[in-house]
Amino acid sequence: MLKQNKIIPGLLFAVLWATGSVAFKIGLRSAEALTLATIRFIGTGLLFGPYYLINKKYRFWPSVAEWKPIVLYGVLNTTLTLGAFSAAQKYASAGISMLFIAITPLLIALLSSIFLKRKLLRLEIIGMLIAFAGLASTSVLDIPHAQIKPLGIVLLLVYVLAYALSSIYFSTLKLSLSTQVFNVWQVFVGGLVLWPFSLLFHQNHVKHWDISLFGALAWLIVALSFVANQLWLYLVKLDAVTAANWLYLVPVLGYAYGYIILGERITWWAVGGTALVIAGLIISKQAKAKTEN
């Protein structure tokens, strides 16, 4: 059986991370993508930083040596991963973006086997391929009508590569700073680095300072940049490959949230793809569980 310290955080991460697509769409009614992302990341640091500064249980100020991993991970995970994906939505359709999301866990598994010497089990590979096929099939109807510009391809490639590299990099870190404080700093630094890019891509405007904007930002900051990020760091430290498999579930849950909250359409392709994703996840998790028993 799978250990609860892996299955519960993984499920909770997927459930929370998937809400990001809905919250982001709500926020886009009031602000452009990179502006929304920049406010979210910098806001995370400004909101949670003071708590860790005054809480004596945590050491808030990093040492000189700790700034390097904070900046490097912040740029990889926050600026390049989330920033590039946010910017790409202006140049690529949802179906194409979904395919790039499906590639990410496969790339993380490949890089883990190369750099971390993490042996991939046969059933793990089969499970990942089944989940990939399921996720790809959910966007099959969008492909004939898909639109993507060259810049969209570049941004999505940056997203996939940065996500994989940041996951591998963090799994190798030996932190003396708490992961909570590390996360607040890396998100804040990533937001600062992203700020100039909102100007470069002409996505630096807030159209309305309204309830949609503040509600979306509140959820994105607290539920995603703080809670979900903490869960992701925990999962990656345990095993980057196992953590990456939970990413397959995120778009599937995103479809469900879109249907429930935004009234978006769900196709039979999406239902069938969801079944494949769940089956693939079960196969991968059971394969890993057998090696631990």
Buried (B, 14 or more C-beta within 10 A) or exposed (E): EBEEEBBEBBBBBBBBBBBBBBBBBBBBEBBBBBBBBBBBBBBBBBBBBEEBEEEEEBBBEBEEEBEEBBBBBBBBBBBBBBBBBBBBBBBBBBBBBBBBBBBBBBBBBEBBEEBBEBEBBEBBBBBBBBBBBBBBBBBBBBEEEBEBEEBBBBBBBBBBBBBBBBBBBBBEBEBEBBBBBBBBBBBBBBBBBBBEBBEEBEBBEEEEEEEBBEBBBBBBBBBBBBBBBBBBBBBBBBBBBBBBBBBBBBBBBBBBBBEEEEEBEBBEBBEBBBEBBBBBBBBBBBBBBEEEE
